[in-house]
Amino acid sequence: MSRIVYVNGEYLPEEEAKVSIFDRGFLMADAVYEVCSVLDGKLLEFEGHIARLHRSLSELKMAEPCSDEELLEIHRELVKRNEVKEGGVYLQVTRGASDRDFVWAKDLKPTLVLFTQAKSIEHSPTATTGIKVIAIEDQRWARRDIKTVQLLFPSLAKMEAKAQGKDDAWLVEDGFVTEGTSNNAWIVTKDGTIVTRDLSTDLLHGITRASVMKYAKEAQMKVEERKFTIEEAQNAAEAFFTSASAFVTPVVEIDGATLGDGTPGPVARRLREIYLAESRARAI
Ligand code: PLP
């Protein structure tokens, strides 16, 4: 059965879905996106992702494609039509199509595309093994707080990690870790403090990051928002990353240095459990 996707008001088999070659998303990466995870056929953190979508659109002076109610309806309809029990819904909004020009017309109609990806996310192997990361100089643009589709540098960094036999890269700027290629980076110090970089335009304001921080505080864990170096991370008790599709995933090696005994630590494992239980309970 072919996947049903959504394009500008229509539900179509993926082979029939079309977007103009003049779309600014295609020509200029003039587009933003969100990914909402699905567990038990329900959406996780929908409100958070939609709130960030509004912010991304507003920062880029891009028009809203439709109401929040319609977005929820489209998400649910796609999950239903594609019988997705576990996986995610990808949403992309572009500024719209017009003849190629750096200057855009004010009245462009945004392009809205959504599709589902059915995959196992709860019991992914990396949740039990942890992942290995390399360090790479962060060469992305300076507005990483906006979730744009400019993902070429993160893709190159991830390919470099794979070429070195590792799983991902942590990006480093002025000596400090900004974030992972598609996730937020965390460490746990030897005294048990959980540390992640403070929010700014240097990194994406992760929806999972915000929830994990809230749940950690509720569980009386000590959380600090500050910068850290690769060297501090290599000497930490534990490390992990957070993202919508990987929840809380342990990191067991950083730029060649093994953390602890090379297996996922107790804090990361506990936070993953708490995060999954809380998100499930709030899923819609
Ligand atoms: N940082 C970057 C660069 C990302 O691309 C992502 C997710 O795609 C994240 C962090 C994690 O954000 P979230 O928890 O909202 O998925």
py3Dmol code that shows the C-alpha trace and the ligand (Angstrom):
import py3Dmol

protein = """\
ATOM      1  CA  MET A   1       0.000   0.000   0.000  1.00  0.00           C
ATOM      2  CA  SER A   2       1.355   3.397  -0.985  1.00  0.00           C
ATOM      3  CA  ARG A   3       1.803   6.001   1.738  1.00  0.00           C
ATOM      4  CA  ILE A   4      -0.725   8.813   1.847  1.00  0.00           C
ATOM      5  CA  VAL A   5       0.857  12.240   2.192  1.00  0.00           C
ATOM      6  CA  TYR A   6      -0.568  15.736   2.544  1.00  0.00           C
ATOM      7  CA  VAL A   7       0.207  18.577   0.117  1.00  0.00           C
ATOM      8  CA  ASN A   8      -1.545  21.961   0.198  1.00  0.00           C
ATOM      9  CA  GLY A   9      -4.996  20.774   1.179  1.00  0.00           C
ATOM     10  CA  GLU A  10      -4.951  17.344  -0.469  1.00  0.00           C
ATOM     11  CA  TYR A  11      -4.335  13.809   0.775  1.00  0.00           C
ATOM     12  CA  LEU A  12      -2.567  11.918  -2.026  1.00  0.00           C
ATOM     13  CA  PRO A  13      -0.586   8.714  -2.658  1.00  0.00           C
ATOM     14  CA  GLU A  14       3.081   9.749  -2.346  1.00  0.00           C
ATOM     15  CA  GLU A  15       3.755   9.095  -6.057  1.00  0.00           C
ATOM     16  CA  GLU A  16       1.159  11.720  -7.002  1.00  0.00           C
ATOM     17  CA  ALA A  17       2.266  14.437  -4.596  1.00  0.00           C
ATOM     18  CA  LYS A  18       3.898  17.423  -6.337  1.00  0.00           C
ATOM     19  CA  VAL A  19       5.476  20.742  -5.388  1.00  0.00           C
ATOM     20  CA  SER A  20       6.561  23.420  -7.906  1.00  0.00           C
ATOM     21  CA  ILE A  21      10.208  23.562  -9.025  1.00  0.00           C
ATOM     22  CA  PHE A  22       9.894  27.308  -8.275  1.00  0.00           C
ATOM     23  CA  ASP A  23       9.104  26.646  -4.640  1.00  0.00           C
ATOM     24  CA  ARG A  24      11.470  28.727  -2.491  1.00  0.00           C
ATOM     25  CA  GLY A  25      11.902  25.755  -0.182  1.00  0.00           C
ATOM     26  CA  PHE A  26      13.511  23.899  -3.092  1.00  0.00           C
ATOM     27  CA  LEU A  27      15.447  26.846  -4.583  1.00  0.00           C
ATOM     28  CA  MET A  28      16.567  28.653  -1.428  1.00  0.00           C
ATOM     29  CA  ALA A  29      15.957  26.425   1.593  1.00  0.00           C
ATOM     30  CA  ASP A  30      13.338  29.052   2.469  1.00  0.00           C
ATOM     31  CA  ALA A  31      11.377  26.651   4.646  1.00  0.00           C
ATOM     32  CA  VAL A  32      10.918  25.455   8.213  1.00  0.00           C
ATOM     33  CA  TYR A  33       9.951  22.058   9.587  1.00  0.00           C
ATOM     34  CA  GLU A  34       8.886  20.076  12.644  1.00  0.00           C
ATOM     35  CA  VAL A  35       8.848  16.395  13.514  1.00  0.00           C
ATOM     36  CA  CYS A  36       6.293  15.037  15.949  1.00  0.00           C
ATOM     37  CA  SER A  37       6.783  11.503  17.247  1.00  0.00           C
ATOM     38  CA  VAL A  38       4.026   8.892  17.344  1.00  0.00           C
ATOM     39  CA  LEU A  39       3.663   6.167  19.991  1.00  0.00           C
ATOM     40  CA  ASP A  40       0.625   3.880  20.257  1.00  0.00           C
ATOM     41  CA  GLY A  41      -0.852   5.846  17.315  1.00  0.00           C
ATOM     42  CA  LYS A  42      -0.799   9.089  19.349  1.00  0.00           C
ATOM     43  CA  LEU A  43       1.159  12.326  18.922  1.00  0.00           C
ATOM     44  CA  LEU A  44       3.828  13.263  21.438  1.00  0.00           C
ATOM     45  CA  GLU A  45       4.532  16.889  22.396  1.00  0.00           C
ATOM     46  CA  PHE A  46       2.249  18.260  19.657  1.00  0.00           C
ATOM     47  CA  GLU A  47       1.682  21.627  21.392  1.00  0.00           C
ATOM     48  CA  GLY A  48       5.415  22.205  21.870  1.00  0.00           C
ATOM     49  CA  HIS A  49       6.232  21.487  18.247  1.00  0.00           C
ATOM     50  CA  ILE A  50       3.443  23.733  16.974  1.00  0.00           C
ATOM     51  CA  ALA A  51       4.508  26.546  19.319  1.00  0.00           C
ATOM     52  CA  ARG A  52       8.058  26.300  17.923  1.00  0.00           C
ATOM     53  CA  LEU A  53       6.687  26.223  14.356  1.00  0.00           C
ATOM     54  CA  HIS A  54       4.905  29.549  15.024  1.00  0.00           C
ATOM     55  CA  ARG A  55       8.137  31.005  16.349  1.00  0.00           C
ATOM     56  CA  SER A  56      10.190  29.814  13.335  1.00  0.00           C
ATOM     57  CA  LEU A  57       7.604  31.237  10.910  1.00  0.00           C
ATOM     58  CA  SER A  58       7.446  34.518  12.767  1.00  0.00           C
ATOM     59  CA  GLU A  59      11.264  34.926  12.918  1.00  0.00           C
ATOM     60  CA  LEU A  60      11.378  34.470   9.113  1.00  0.00           C
ATOM     61  CA  LYS A  61       8.299  36.656   8.472  1.00  0.00           C
ATOM     62  CA  MET A  62       6.651  33.688   6.804  1.00  0.00           C
ATOM     63  CA  ALA A  63       2.856  33.300   6.657  1.00  0.00           C
ATOM     64  CA  GLU A  64       1.024  30.712   8.789  1.00  0.00           C
ATOM     65  CA  PRO A  65      -0.252  27.955   6.462  1.00  0.00           C
ATOM     66  CA  CYS A  66      -3.441  27.250   8.460  1.00  0.00           C
ATOM     67  CA  SER A  67      -4.810  27.111  12.007  1.00  0.00           C
ATOM     68  CA  ASP A  68      -3.457  24.900  14.813  1.00  0.00           C
ATOM     69  CA  GLU A  69      -6.729  22.948  14.794  1.00  0.00           C
ATOM     70  CA  GLU A  70      -6.273  22.160  11.102  1.00  0.00           C
ATOM     71  CA  LEU A  71      -2.650  21.123  11.693  1.00  0.00           C
ATOM     72  CA  LEU A  72      -3.743  18.731  14.424  1.00  0.00           C
ATOM     73  CA  GLU A  73      -6.471  17.359  12.200  1.00  0.00           C
ATOM     74  CA  ILE A  74      -3.960  16.751   9.341  1.00  0.00           C
ATOM     75  CA  HIS A  75      -1.501  15.028  11.707  1.00  0.00           C
ATOM     76  CA  ARG A  76      -4.228  12.739  13.035  1.00  0.00           C
ATOM     77  CA  GLU A  77      -5.661  12.005   9.614  1.00  0.00           C
ATOM     78  CA  LEU A  78      -2.240  10.977   8.256  1.00  0.00           C
ATOM     79  CA  VAL A  79      -1.532   8.768  11.274  1.00  0.00           C
ATOM     80  CA  LYS A  80      -4.946   7.158  10.795  1.00  0.00           C
ATOM     81  CA  ARG A  81      -4.793   6.715   7.012  1.00  0.00           C
ATOM     82  CA  ASN A  82      -1.278   5.247   7.159  1.00  0.00           C
ATOM     83  CA  GLU A  83      -2.040   3.157  10.251  1.00  0.00           C
ATOM     84  CA  VAL A  84       1.054   4.447  12.021  1.00  0.00           C
ATOM     85  CA  LYS A  85       1.435   2.992  15.489  1.00  0.00           C
ATOM     86  CA  GLU A  86       5.016   4.112  16.034  1.00  0.00           C
ATOM     87  CA  GLY A  87       7.207   6.612  14.169  1.00  0.00           C
ATOM     88  CA  GLY A  88       6.725  10.250  13.325  1.00  0.00           C
ATOM     89  CA  VAL A  89       4.974  12.938  11.333  1.00  0.00           C
ATOM     90  CA  TYR A  90       7.182  15.329   9.331  1.00  0.00           C
ATOM     91  CA  LEU A  91       5.774  18.778   8.603  1.00  0.00           C
ATOM     92  CA  GLN A  92       7.315  21.383   6.310  1.00  0.00           C
ATOM     93  CA  VAL A  93       6.169  24.898   5.509  1.00  0.00           C
ATOM     94  CA  THR A  94       7.870  26.861   2.738  1.00  0.00           C
ATOM     95  CA  ARG A  95       7.407  30.519   1.835  1.00  0.00           C
ATOM     96  CA  GLY A  96       5.762  29.384  -1.395  1.00  0.00           C
ATOM     97  CA  ALA A  97       6.509  29.386  -5.120  1.00  0.00           C
ATOM     98  CA  SER A  98       7.503  32.367  -7.295  1.00  0.00           C
ATOM     99  CA  ASP A  99      10.034  32.977 -10.080  1.00  0.00           C
ATOM    100  CA  ARG A 100      13.567  32.783  -8.704  1.00  0.00           C
ATOM    101  CA  ASP A 101      14.558  36.027  -6.999  1.00  0.00           C
ATOM    102  CA  PHE A 102      16.231  36.891  -3.709  1.00  0.00           C
ATOM    103  CA  VAL A 103      13.405  39.345  -3.070  1.00  0.00           C
ATOM    104  CA  TRP A 104      10.094  37.645  -2.364  1.00  0.00           C
ATOM    105  CA  ALA A 105       6.601  38.906  -3.032  1.00  0.00           C
ATOM    106  CA  LYS A 106       4.588  39.685   0.103  1.00  0.00           C
ATOM    107  CA  ASP A 107       1.500  37.729  -0.974  1.00  0.00           C
ATOM    108  CA  LEU A 108       3.072  34.292  -1.513  1.00  0.00           C
ATOM    109  CA  LYS A 109       0.941  31.345  -0.465  1.00  0.00           C
ATOM    110  CA  PRO A 110       2.906  29.047   1.860  1.00  0.00           C
ATOM    111  CA  THR A 111       3.422  25.448   0.764  1.00  0.00           C
ATOM    112  CA  LEU A 112       2.414  22.915   3.416  1.00  0.00           C
ATOM    113  CA  VAL A 113       3.621  19.326   3.196  1.00  0.00           C
ATOM    114  CA  LEU A 114       3.243  16.538   5.772  1.00  0.00           C
ATOM    115  CA  PHE A 115       4.108  12.854   5.638  1.00  0.00           C
ATOM    116  CA  THR A 116       4.438  10.002   8.101  1.00  0.00           C
ATOM    117  CA  GLN A 117       7.392   7.706   8.740  1.00  0.00           C
ATOM    118  CA  ALA A 118       6.535   4.416  10.417  1.00  0.00           C
ATOM    119  CA  LYS A 119       9.511   3.116  12.391  1.00  0.00           C
ATOM    120  CA  SER A 120      10.484   1.655  15.706  1.00  0.00           C
ATOM    121  CA  ILE A 121      11.578   4.456  18.035  1.00  0.00           C
ATOM    122  CA  GLU A 122      10.901   3.219  21.564  1.00  0.00           C
ATOM    123  CA  HIS A 123      13.112   0.129  21.434  1.00  0.00           C
ATOM    124  CA  SER A 124      15.842   1.364  19.117  1.00  0.00           C
ATOM    125  CA  PRO A 125      19.145  -0.519  19.655  1.00  0.00           C
ATOM    126  CA  THR A 126      21.008   2.696  20.556  1.00  0.00           C
ATOM    127  CA  ALA A 127      18.816   3.130  23.636  1.00  0.00           C
ATOM    128  CA  THR A 128      20.537   0.096  25.166  1.00  0.00           C
ATOM    129  CA  THR A 129      24.015   0.356  23.603  1.00  0.00           C
ATOM    130  CA  GLY A 130      24.404   4.145  23.614  1.00  0.00           C
ATOM    131  CA  ILE A 131      26.064   6.004  20.738  1.00  0.00           C
ATOM    132  CA  LYS A 132      29.587   7.181  19.883  1.00  0.00           C
ATOM    133  CA  VAL A 133      30.120  10.780  18.808  1.00  0.00           C
ATOM    134  CA  ILE A 134      32.964  12.705  17.232  1.00  0.00           C
ATOM    135  CA  ALA A 135      33.608  16.439  17.638  1.00  0.00           C
ATOM    136  CA  ILE A 136      33.376  18.723  14.592  1.00  0.00           C
ATOM    137  CA  GLU A 137      33.674  22.515  14.270  1.00  0.00           C
ATOM    138  CA  ASP A 138      30.165  23.999  13.972  1.00  0.00           C
ATOM    139  CA  GLN A 139      29.932  25.649  10.552  1.00  0.00           C
ATOM    140  CA  ARG A 140      26.171  26.285  10.408  1.00  0.00           C
ATOM    141  CA  TRP A 141      24.574  29.713  10.054  1.00  0.00           C
ATOM    142  CA  ALA A 142      24.081  31.824  13.171  1.00  0.00           C
ATOM    143  CA  ARG A 143      20.284  31.420  13.618  1.00  0.00           C
ATOM    144  CA  ARG A 144      20.142  27.804  14.752  1.00  0.00           C
ATOM    145  CA  ASP A 145      17.177  28.635  17.004  1.00  0.00           C
ATOM    146  CA  ILE A 146      15.031  28.679  13.845  1.00  0.00           C
ATOM    147  CA  LYS A 147      14.196  25.174  12.627  1.00  0.00           C
ATOM    148  CA  THR A 148      14.957  25.670   8.928  1.00  0.00           C
ATOM    149  CA  VAL A 149      15.524  22.930   6.363  1.00  0.00           C
ATOM    150  CA  GLN A 150      19.156  24.059   5.870  1.00  0.00           C
ATOM    151  CA  LEU A 151      20.480  20.689   6.965  1.00  0.00           C
ATOM    152  CA  LEU A 152      23.445  20.292   4.634  1.00  0.00           C
ATOM    153  CA  PHE A 153      26.142  20.943   7.231  1.00  0.00           C
ATOM    154  CA  PRO A 154      24.544  18.635   9.847  1.00  0.00           C
ATOM    155  CA  SER A 155      24.264  15.963   7.112  1.00  0.00           C
ATOM    156  CA  LEU A 156      27.946  16.369   6.187  1.00  0.00           C
ATOM    157  CA  ALA A 157      28.912  16.148   9.874  1.00  0.00           C
ATOM    158  CA  LYS A 158      26.862  12.996  10.378  1.00  0.00           C
ATOM    159  CA  MET A 159      28.367  11.440   7.224  1.00  0.00           C
ATOM    160  CA  GLU A 160      31.841  12.225   8.587  1.00  0.00           C
ATOM    161  CA  ALA A 161      30.934  10.497  11.869  1.00  0.00           C
ATOM    162  CA  LYS A 162      29.700   7.445   9.938  1.00  0.00           C
ATOM    163  CA  ALA A 163      32.873   7.449   7.806  1.00  0.00           C
ATOM    164  CA  GLN A 164      34.847   7.240  11.053  1.00  0.00           C
ATOM    165  CA  GLY A 165      32.730   4.311  12.246  1.00  0.00           C
ATOM    166  CA  LYS A 166      30.816   6.425  14.818  1.00  0.00           C
ATOM    167  CA  ASP A 167      27.171   7.440  15.104  1.00  0.00           C
ATOM    168  CA  ASP A 168      26.935  11.220  15.274  1.00  0.00           C
ATOM    169  CA  ALA A 169      28.850  14.459  15.706  1.00  0.00           C
ATOM    170  CA  TRP A 170      28.736  17.027  18.503  1.00  0.00           C
ATOM    171  CA  LEU A 171      29.292  20.473  17.025  1.00  0.00           C
ATOM    172  CA  VAL A 172      31.799  22.796  18.646  1.00  0.00           C
ATOM    173  CA  GLU A 173      32.043  26.591  18.424  1.00  0.00           C
ATOM    174  CA  ASP A 174      34.627  28.761  20.207  1.00  0.00           C
ATOM    175  CA  GLY A 175      35.675  25.680  22.165  1.00  0.00           C
ATOM    176  CA  PHE A 176      32.191  24.820  23.465  1.00  0.00           C
ATOM    177  CA  VAL A 177      29.654  22.214  22.342  1.00  0.00           C
ATOM    178  CA  THR A 178      26.611  23.842  20.729  1.00  0.00           C
ATOM    179  CA  GLU A 179      24.535  20.663  20.147  1.00  0.00           C
ATOM    180  CA  GLY A 180      24.439  17.411  18.153  1.00  0.00           C
ATOM    181  CA  THR A 181      23.696  17.360  14.410  1.00  0.00           C
ATOM    182  CA  SER A 182      19.981  16.809  15.103  1.00  0.00           C
ATOM    183  CA  ASN A 183      19.716  16.782  18.894  1.00  0.00           C
ATOM    184  CA  ASN A 184      20.639  18.590  22.091  1.00  0.00           C
ATOM    185  CA  ALA A 185      23.763  17.505  23.977  1.00  0.00           C
ATOM    186  CA  TRP A 186      23.909  16.828  27.720  1.00  0.00           C
ATOM    187  CA  ILE A 187      26.450  15.648  30.272  1.00  0.00           C
ATOM    188  CA  VAL A 188      26.176  14.436  33.866  1.00  0.00           C
ATOM    189  CA  THR A 189      29.028  15.646  36.078  1.00  0.00           C
ATOM    190  CA  LYS A 190      30.729  13.381  38.611  1.00  0.00           C
ATOM    191  CA  ASP A 191      28.689  15.047  41.409  1.00  0.00           C
ATOM    192  CA  GLY A 192      25.471  14.130  39.547  1.00  0.00           C
ATOM    193  CA  THR A 193      24.577  17.538  38.085  1.00  0.00           C
ATOM    194  CA  ILE A 194      22.881  17.395  34.691  1.00  0.00           C
ATOM    195  CA  VAL A 195      24.308  20.010  32.332  1.00  0.00           C
ATOM    196  CA  THR A 196      23.093  21.256  28.951  1.00  0.00           C
ATOM    197  CA  ARG A 197      23.910  24.430  27.042  1.00  0.00           C
ATOM    198  CA  ASP A 198      21.845  27.523  27.849  1.00  0.00           C
ATOM    199  CA  LEU A 199      19.419  28.723  25.181  1.00  0.00           C
ATOM    200  CA  SER A 200      20.442  31.345  22.611  1.00  0.00           C
ATOM    201  CA  THR A 201      20.483  31.721  18.821  1.00  0.00           C
ATOM    202  CA  ASP A 202      23.439  29.266  18.803  1.00  0.00           C
ATOM    203  CA  LEU A 203      21.279  26.154  19.131  1.00  0.00           C
ATOM    204  CA  LEU A 204      17.801  24.769  18.541  1.00  0.00           C
ATOM    205  CA  HIS A 205      15.481  25.099  21.534  1.00  0.00           C
ATOM    206  CA  GLY A 206      14.635  21.419  21.714  1.00  0.00           C
ATOM    207  CA  ILE A 207      11.121  20.467  22.744  1.00  0.00           C
ATOM    208  CA  THR A 208      12.481  17.259  24.297  1.00  0.00           C
ATOM    209  CA  ARG A 209      15.225  19.289  26.019  1.00  0.00           C
ATOM    210  CA  ALA A 210      12.608  21.498  27.722  1.00  0.00           C
ATOM    211  CA  SER A 211      10.515  18.536  28.889  1.00  0.00           C
ATOM    212  CA  VAL A 212      13.495  16.507  30.106  1.00  0.00           C
ATOM    213  CA  MET A 213      14.696  19.518  32.074  1.00  0.00           C
ATOM    214  CA  LYS A 214      11.273  19.929  33.683  1.00  0.00           C
ATOM    215  CA  TYR A 215      10.979  16.233  34.578  1.00  0.00           C
ATOM    216  CA  ALA A 216      14.550  16.121  35.915  1.00  0.00           C
ATOM    217  CA  LYS A 217      13.833  19.063  38.227  1.00  0.00           C
ATOM    218  CA  GLU A 218      10.568  17.471  39.354  1.00  0.00           C
ATOM    219  CA  ALA A 219      12.571  14.319  40.213  1.00  0.00           C
ATOM    220  CA  GLN A 220      14.847  16.518  42.421  1.00  0.00           C
ATOM    221  CA  MET A 221      17.816  16.193  40.074  1.00  0.00           C
ATOM    222  CA  LYS A 222      20.180  19.162  39.873  1.00  0.00           C
ATOM    223  CA  VAL A 223      20.146  20.774  36.427  1.00  0.00           C
ATOM    224  CA  GLU A 224      22.518  23.463  35.151  1.00  0.00           C
ATOM    225  CA  GLU A 225      22.179  25.361  31.871  1.00  0.00           C
ATOM    226  CA  ARG A 226      25.673  26.351  30.775  1.00  0.00           C
ATOM    227  CA  LYS A 227      28.266  25.757  28.100  1.00  0.00           C
ATOM    228  CA  PHE A 228      30.662  22.808  28.311  1.00  0.00           C
ATOM    229  CA  THR A 229      33.713  21.719  26.331  1.00  0.00           C
ATOM    230  CA  ILE A 230      34.454  18.378  24.673  1.00  0.00           C
ATOM    231  CA  GLU A 231      37.144  17.861  27.314  1.00  0.00           C
ATOM    232  CA  GLU A 232      34.650  18.338  30.158  1.00  0.00           C
ATOM    233  CA  ALA A 233      32.247  15.948  28.405  1.00  0.00           C
ATOM    234  CA  GLN A 234      34.989  13.340  27.986  1.00  0.00           C
ATOM    235  CA  ASN A 235      35.621  13.473  31.740  1.00  0.00           C
ATOM    236  CA  ALA A 236      31.938  13.474  32.740  1.00  0.00           C
ATOM    237  CA  ALA A 237      30.244  10.597  34.537  1.00  0.00           C
ATOM    238  CA  GLU A 238      27.703  10.249  31.717  1.00  0.00           C
ATOM    239  CA  ALA A 239      26.499  11.901  28.546  1.00  0.00           C
ATOM    240  CA  PHE A 240      23.314  11.710  26.505  1.00  0.00           C
ATOM    241  CA  PHE A 241      21.345  13.526  23.832  1.00  0.00           C
ATOM    242  CA  THR A 242      17.692  14.448  23.483  1.00  0.00           C
ATOM    243  CA  SER A 243      15.467  14.712  20.409  1.00  0.00           C
ATOM    244  CA  ALA A 244      11.833  14.144  19.488  1.00  0.00           C
ATOM    245  CA  SER A 245      12.523  10.865  17.708  1.00  0.00           C
ATOM    246  CA  ALA A 246      15.243   9.429  19.987  1.00  0.00           C
ATOM    247  CA  PHE A 247      13.879  10.757  23.331  1.00  0.00           C
ATOM    248  CA  VAL A 248      16.833  10.435  25.743  1.00  0.00           C
ATOM    249  CA  THR A 249      19.674   8.389  24.219  1.00  0.00           C
ATOM    250  CA  PRO A 250      22.943   7.638  26.044  1.00  0.00           C
ATOM    251  CA  VAL A 251      26.321   8.668  24.625  1.00  0.00           C
ATOM    252  CA  VAL A 252      29.140   6.288  25.586  1.00  0.00           C
ATOM    253  CA  GLU A 253      32.102   7.645  23.616  1.00  0.00           C
ATOM    254  CA  ILE A 254      33.100  11.246  22.827  1.00  0.00           C
ATOM    255  CA  ASP A 255      35.842  11.974  20.295  1.00  0.00           C
ATOM    256  CA  GLY A 256      37.712   8.751  21.087  1.00  0.00           C
ATOM    257  CA  ALA A 257      37.276   8.850  24.897  1.00  0.00           C
ATOM    258  CA  THR A 258      35.098   6.156  26.471  1.00  0.00           C
ATOM    259  CA  LEU A 259      32.804   7.368  29.259  1.00  0.00           C
ATOM    260  CA  GLY A 260      32.845   5.238  32.410  1.00  0.00           C
ATOM    261  CA  ASP A 261      32.722   1.557  31.468  1.00  0.00           C
ATOM    262  CA  GLY A 262      31.376   2.321  27.981  1.00  0.00           C
ATOM    263  CA  THR A 263      27.771   1.407  28.786  1.00  0.00           C
ATOM    264  CA  PRO A 264      24.757   3.726  29.280  1.00  0.00           C
ATOM    265  CA  GLY A 265      24.710   5.411  32.673  1.00  0.00           C
ATOM    266  CA  PRO A 266      21.903   5.307  35.266  1.00  0.00           C
ATOM    267  CA  VAL A 267      20.879   8.974  34.911  1.00  0.00           C
ATOM    268  CA  ALA A 268      20.345   8.733  31.147  1.00  0.00           C
ATOM    269  CA  ARG A 269      18.452   5.455  31.551  1.00  0.00           C
ATOM    270  CA  ARG A 270      16.222   6.901  34.269  1.00  0.00           C
ATOM    271  CA  LEU A 271      15.522  10.103  32.324  1.00  0.00           C
ATOM    272  CA  ARG A 272      14.576   8.068  29.254  1.00  0.00           C
ATOM    273  CA  GLU A 273      12.097   6.057  31.320  1.00  0.00           C
ATOM    274  CA  ILE A 274      10.599   9.163  32.927  1.00  0.00           C
ATOM    275  CA  TYR A 275      10.410  10.974  29.593  1.00  0.00           C
ATOM    276  CA  LEU A 276       8.657   8.059  27.882  1.00  0.00           C
ATOM    277  CA  ALA A 277       6.155   7.587  30.710  1.00  0.00           C
ATOM    278  CA  GLU A 278       5.327  11.308  30.931  1.00  0.00           C
ATOM    279  CA  SER A 279       5.058  11.830  27.165  1.00  0.00           C
ATOM    280  CA  ARG A 280       2.874   8.767  26.767  1.00  0.00           C
ATOM    281  CA  ALA A 281       0.571  10.016  29.490  1.00  0.00           C
ATOM    282  CA  ARG A 282       0.269  13.402  27.718  1.00  0.00           C
ATOM    283  CA  ALA A 283       0.047  12.029  24.123  1.00  0.00           C
ATOM    284  CA  ILE A 284      -2.958  13.158  22.081  1.00  0.00           C
TER     285      ILE A 284
END
"""
ligand_1 = """\
16
PLP
N 19.074 20.383 17.757
C 18.960 20.222 16.430
C 19.975 20.858 15.537
C 17.898 19.482 15.887
O 17.794 19.330 14.556
C 16.971 18.879 16.774
C 15.836 18.104 16.259
O 15.624 17.972 15.087
C 17.140 19.049 18.155
C 18.198 19.819 18.615
C 16.192 18.420 19.147
O 14.969 19.098 19.152
P 13.614 18.349 19.545
O 13.822 17.819 20.930
O 12.596 19.420 19.506
O 13.420 17.280 18.542
"""
view = py3Dmol.view(width=600, height=400)
view.addModel(protein, "pdb")
view.setStyle({"model": 0}, {"cartoon": {"style": "trace"}})
view.addModel(ligand_1, "xyz")
view.setStyle({"model": 1}, {"stick": {}})
view.zoomTo()
view.show()
